[in-house]
Amino acid sequence: MATRPLLFLDIDGVLNPVLPAAGFTAHEVLDFTVLLSDQHADWLRQLSQTYDLIWATTWEHDANRHIAPLLGMDALPVVEFTHYRPQPDDPKLPTIDLFAGRKWAPLLRFAAGRPFAWVDDVIPERLVRRCRWRRDRLLLPIDPAYGLTRAHVERLLARPPAPRRLAATRAWKRQPLSPRRLSLRRRGSGKASYAPRR
């Protein structure tokens, strides 16, 4: 069975926009006003057919206690940021990106090599550019004014992240070529080298 990609979900600025369109309902949650949409709930259920949904928000476990029930969702796994301890092999970010990219190392650690998409209103542009050509990562910055839109959902569904082919390529390179695919080439130096016959 193919590995399903993860979808890391932020809340504020993604599911809780600053300037919501019609159809959002205000809820008082932990002394905050949170604006949520039934349409977002429908989209998340649709995305869950392709992705394993993961909370990647500073709400952390409060997302399951307070936000998920309002969206009619079951509890989701949570990436913990508050108690994350930096590791020696964490990716290094430029100083200018340290705040915007503070979630990056915990997300990579949680994903543990699985393909993933990340929707958030705070993603360093440098990371977006770096991941643009990777088939196993999809980073979608969200405009916090409007939050998650149908265009984002269509993008997530159109081409979900998939495992990289690198491991398979390396395994192929380790396999010796069969004698029938080898030809002996003698170079001017007198040394012989083997190369695939075309």
KOLTOR-814713 format. One record per residue (C-alpha): x, y, z; residue number from 1. Coordinates in steps of 0.1 Angstrom, whole numbers, padded with zeros to 4 digits. Example, Ala and Ser with C-alpha at 12.3 -4.5 7.8 and 13.67 -1.06 7.14 Angstrom:
<recs>
<<0123,-0045,0078>,1>;
<<0137,-0011,0071>,2>;
</recs>
This chain:
<recs>
<<0000,0000,0000>,1>;
<<0014,0034,-0010>,2>;
<<0023,0058,0019>,3>;
<<-0003,0085,0022>,4>;
<<0011,0121,0025>,5>;
<<0007,0141,0056>,6>;
<<-0011,0175,0056>,7>;
<<0002,0199,0082>,8>;
<<-0026,0223,0091>,9>;
<<-0023,0257,0108>,10>;
<<-0054,0273,0123>,11>;
<<-0050,0311,0127>,12>;
<<-0048,0327,0093>,13>;
<<-0057,0294,0076>,14>;
<<-0090,0281,0091>,15>;
<<-0095,0313,0111>,16>;
<<-0090,0342,0087>,17>;
<<-0087,0378,0095>,18>;
<<-0112,0390,0069>,19>;
<<-0136,0361,0064>,20>;
<<-0161,0358,0036>,21>;
<<-0197,0350,0042>,22>;
<<-0204,0317,0059>,23>;
<<-0181,0320,0089>,24>;
<<-0194,0317,0124>,25>;
<<-0177,0334,0154>,26>;
<<-0169,0313,0184>,27>;
<<-0155,0324,0218>,28>;
<<-0126,0300,0226>,29>;
<<-0102,0305,0255>,30>;
<<-0109,0343,0255>,31>;
<<-0103,0345,0217>,32>;
<<-0128,0350,0190>,33>;
<<-0123,0323,0164>,34>;
<<-0141,0324,0130>,35>;
<<-0148,0290,0115>,36>;
<<-0166,0278,0084>,37>;
<<-0186,0247,0076>,38>;
<<-0172,0249,0041>,39>;
<<-0137,0245,0055>,40>;
<<-0149,0215,0075>,41>;
<<-0162,0199,0042>,42>;
<<-0129,0206,0025>,43>;
<<-0109,0190,0053>,44>;
<<-0131,0159,0051>,45>;
<<-0124,0158,0013>,46>;
<<-0087,0163,0019>,47>;
<<-0087,0135,0045>,48>;
<<-0095,0111,0016>,49>;
<<-0060,0117,0003>,50>;
<<-0040,0130,0032>,51>;
<<-0034,0121,0069>,52>;
<<-0044,0154,0086>,53>;
<<-0021,0167,0113>,54>;
<<-0025,0198,0135>,55>;
<<0006,0220,0130>,56>;
<<-0005,0251,0150>,57>;
<<0004,0269,0182>,58>;
<<-0030,0258,0195>,59>;
<<-0013,0224,0198>,60>;
<<-0036,0200,0218>,61>;
<<-0062,0228,0223>,62>;
<<-0070,0223,0186>,63>;
<<-0084,0189,0194>,64>;
<<-0102,0202,0226>,65>;
<<-0118,0232,0211>,66>;
<<-0114,0236,0173>,67>;
<<-0120,0200,0160>,68>;
<<-0154,0197,0177>,69>;
<<-0166,0230,0162>,70>;
<<-0156,0217,0128>,71>;
<<-0172,0183,0134>,72>;
<<-0138,0166,0131>,73>;
<<-0123,0137,0151>,74>;
<<-0091,0144,0170>,75>;
<<-0060,0146,0149>,76>;
<<-0023,0140,0157>,77>;
<<-0005,0171,0169>,78>;
<<0029,0185,0162>,79>;
<<0043,0199,0195>,80>;
<<0062,0231,0191>,81>;
<<0062,0244,0227>,82>;
<<0084,0217,0242>,83>;
<<0105,0210,0210>,84>;
<<0142,0207,0218>,85>;
<<0165,0217,0189>,86>;
<<0186,0188,0176>,87>;
<<0221,0189,0162>,88>;
<<0210,0178,0128>,89>;
<<0181,0203,0125>,90>;
<<0181,0223,0093>,91>;
<<0199,0256,0096>,92>;
<<0179,0287,0087>,93>;
<<0192,0322,0081>,94>;
<<0187,0345,0110>,95>;
<<0160,0365,0091>,96>;
<<0139,0333,0088>,97>;
<<0143,0320,0123>,98>;
<<0109,0333,0135>,99>;
<<0089,0325,0104>,100>;
<<0106,0291,0101>,101>;
<<0104,0281,0137>,102>;
<<0080,0252,0128>,103>;
<<0102,0237,0102>,104>;
<<0124,0215,0122>,105>;
<<0095,0200,0143>,106>;
<<0076,0193,0111>,107>;
<<0105,0175,0095>,108>;
<<0111,0155,0126>,109>;
<<0074,0145,0128>,110>;
<<0072,0136,0091>,111>;
<<0102,0113,0095>,112>;
<<0108,0111,0058>,113>;
<<0071,0108,0047>,114>;
<<0059,0131,0020>,115>;
<<0039,0161,0032>,116>;
<<0021,0193,0024>,117>;
<<0021,0223,0048>,118>;
<<-0005,0251,0047>,119>;
<<0003,0280,0069>,120>;
<<0001,0318,0068>,121>;
<<0038,0321,0080>,122>;
<<0062,0301,0058>,123>;
<<0095,0316,0048>,124>;
<<0097,0323,0010>,125>;
<<0132,0307,0010>,126>;
<<0117,0274,0021>,127>;
<<0089,0276,-0005>,128>;
<<0115,0281,-0032>,129>;
<<0137,0253,-0019>,130>;
<<0109,0228,-0019>,131>;
<<0093,0239,-0052>,132>;
<<0109,0211,-0072>,133>;
<<0107,0184,-0046>,134>;
<<0080,0158,-0053>,135>;
<<0077,0148,-0016>,136>;
<<0070,0183,-0003>,137>;
<<0043,0209,-0010>,138>;
<<0044,0242,0009>,139>;
<<0014,0265,0004>,140>;
<<0016,0299,0020>,141>;
<<-0019,0312,0029>,142>;
<<-0030,0348,0029>,143>;
<<-0042,0353,0065>,144>;
<<-0068,0378,0054>,145>;
<<-0088,0352,0035>,146>;
<<-0075,0319,0048>,147>;
<<-0078,0286,0030>,148>;
<<-0095,0288,-0004>,149>;
<<-0109,0264,-0028>,150>;
<<-0079,0271,-0051>,151>;
<<-0056,0258,-0023>,152>;
<<-0077,0227,-0019>,153>;
<<-0076,0220,-0057>,154>;
<<-0039,0224,-0057>,155>;
<<-0035,0199,-0028>,156>;
<<-0057,0174,-0045>,157>;
<<-0043,0178,-0080>,158>;
<<-0008,0166,-0072>,159>;
<<-0003,0153,-0037>,160>;
<<0033,0149,-0025>,161>;
<<0048,0115,-0032>,162>;
<<0078,0096,-0020>,163>;
<<0111,0106,-0036>,164>;
<<0126,0083,-0061>,165>;
<<0161,0089,-0047>,166>;
<<0163,0058,-0026>,167>;
<<0152,0036,-0056>,168>;
<<0178,0054,-0078>,169>;
<<0205,0047,-0053>,170>;
<<0195,0011,-0051>,171>;
<<0196,0008,-0089>,172>;
<<0231,0023,-0089>,173>;
<<0243,-0003,-0064>,174>;
<<0233,-0032,-0086>,175>;
<<0260,-0045,-0110>,176>;
<<0254,-0043,-0147>,177>;
<<0249,-0076,-0164>,178>;
<<0278,-0088,-0187>,179>;
<<0256,-0084,-0217>,180>;
<<0252,-0047,-0210>,181>;
<<0289,-0041,-0205>,182>;
<<0313,-0032,-0233>,183>;
<<0350,-0028,-0229>,184>;
<<0363,0006,-0239>,185>;
<<0400,0012,-0242>,186>;
<<0410,0047,-0239>,187>;
<<0442,0064,-0251>,188>;
<<0458,0060,-0217>,189>;
<<0457,0022,-0222>,190>;
<<0434,0018,-0192>,191>;
<<0402,-0002,-0196>,192>;
<<0369,0011,-0183>,193>;
<<0334,-0004,-0184>,194>;
<<0303,0015,-0197>,195>;
<<0268,0005,-0206>,196>;
<<0263,-0005,-0242>,197>;
<<0238,0019,-0258>,198>;
</recs>
